[in-house]
């Protein structure tokens, strides 16, 4: 059984007991979350879709909050003596999918 769910503006294919890194969620570590923006549910009965699928829910638990590896952005214009270097670390939340409830 799997589902496609929208979390933080991005779509993820999830299965029970799967760990994911999603954009930072405003929840405490150990908190139980439910996502109702489920776009597709595939189980033994077949595949059901919707925009979003009404009645389907995905429950998850927050494991940790952290930031990704640093990404360096370097700009240079030749012959102009212009160089600029920036760094960026994207925050994320690590979650574990507990269950998928189909309607």
C-alpha positions in Angstrom: 0.0 0.0 0.0 1.3 3.5 -0.8 -0.1 7.0 -1.2 0.9 10.3 -2.8 0.6 13.1 -0.3 1.4 16.8 -0.5 3.5 18.0 2.4 4.9 21.5 2.6 4.1 22.3 -1.1 5.8 19.2 -2.4 4.5 15.8 -3.4 5.9 12.6 -1.8 5.1 8.9 -2.4 4.9 7.3 1.0 4.6 3.9 2.5 4.0 2.8 6.1 7.2 2.8 8.3 9.0 5.0 5.7 11.3 7.9 6.8 11.2 11.1 4.9 13.0 14.5 4.8 10.3 17.1 4.2 10.4 20.9 4.3 10.5 22.2 7.9 7.2 21.6 9.7 6.1 23.7 12.6 5.6 20.9 15.1 7.6 19.6 18.1 9.8 16.5 18.0 7.7 13.5 18.8 4.4 15.1 17.7 1.8 13.1 15.8 0.7 14.7 12.5 -2.1 13.9 10.1 -2.0 15.0 6.4 -5.3 15.0 4.6 -4.0 16.4 1.3 -3.8 12.9 -0.2 -3.7 12.8 -4.0 -3.6 9.1 -4.6 -4.1 5.9 -2.6 -3.0 2.5 -4.0 -4.0 -0.6 -2.0 -5.2 -4.2 -2.7 -8.5 -2.9 -4.0 -6.8 -0.8 -6.7 -5.8 2.8 -7.3 -8.1 5.7 -6.3 -7.2 9.3 -7.2 -8.6 12.7 -6.3 -7.6 16.4 -6.0 -7.3 15.9 -3.0 -8.8 12.5 -2.2 -11.6 13.0 0.4 -11.5 10.8 3.4 -8.0 9.6 3.0 -5.4 10.4 5.7 -1.7 9.8 6.3 -0.5 9.9 9.9 3.1 10.6 10.7 5.4 11.3 13.7 8.1 14.0 13.7 11.6 12.5 14.5 13.9 15.5 14.2 14.5 19.0 12.8 17.8 19.9 11.2 19.4 21.6 8.2 20.8 20.2 5.0 24.4 20.3 3.8 25.6 23.8 2.8 25.1 24.7 -0.8 27.6 27.2 -2.2 26.5 29.8 -4.8 29.3 31.6 -6.6 28.8 34.4 -9.1 31.6 35.9 -11.2 31.7 38.4 -14.0 34.9 38.1 -16.0 37.1 41.2 -16.5 34.9 43.2 -14.0 36.6 42.2 -10.7 33.2 41.1 -9.4 33.0 37.9 -7.4 30.3 37.0 -4.9 30.0 33.8 -2.8 26.9 32.9 -0.8 26.0 29.8 1.3 22.6 28.4 2.1 21.4 25.5 4.3 17.8 24.5 3.8 15.9 23.5 7.0 14.0 20.1 7.0 12.0 17.9 9.3 12.5 14.1 9.4 9.2 12.2 9.7 8.2 8.6 9.9 4.9 7.5 8.2 2.8 5.6 10.8 -0.3 4.6 8.7 -2.3 5.3 5.6 -6.1 5.3 6.1 -8.0 4.9 2.8 -11.7 6.1 2.7 
